[in-house]
Amino acid sequence: MRIRTAKTLLVVVDVALVAYWVAVIADLLPEAQRFRDYSNPVVQAWNWSFLPLDLLAVACGLAGVRMATTGSRVGRSVLTVGLTLTFCAGFMAVSFWAFYGDFDAAWWAPNIALMVVPLLVHLAMLAEDRTEDRTQDRVTDRVRRATS
């Protein structure tokens, strides 16, 4: 996957994550689409405990994409933090539902996407690094041959 496509996919995931929280805050989730035990205060507290993590993941992801695109020296580091937080948010949610014994594809799929998309972006970043390293190696070889 090309890095540009991967970053675009991450932005889509981040926007969807914000849309989810807007829907939760505005109480817009239809009853039929709510997760099991949605009205249970403990499950509600568990869900709300993800808000700071999700917002930080989105902020770092979007800032990292923007910074990396503009050539900022710390952009890739910020993006990596965002990818890690996004992965962790999905992983923790899937882990909870697995331990809770609830296997609802409507909730598992978006949380698995929170795990898969950061991995795809990270793999695209590694592939980009390899390409840049090969290009640098070719340039270095040409300079050595020209000066020998």
Secondary structure, 3 states (H helix, E strand, C coil): CCHHHHHHHHHHHHHHHHHHHHHHHCCCCCHHHCCCCCCCHHHHHHHHCHHHHHHHHHHHHHHHHHHHHCCCCCHHHHHHHHHHHHHHHHHHHHHHHHHHCCCCHHHHHHHHHHHHHHHHHHHHHHHHHHHHHHHHHHHHHHHHHHHC
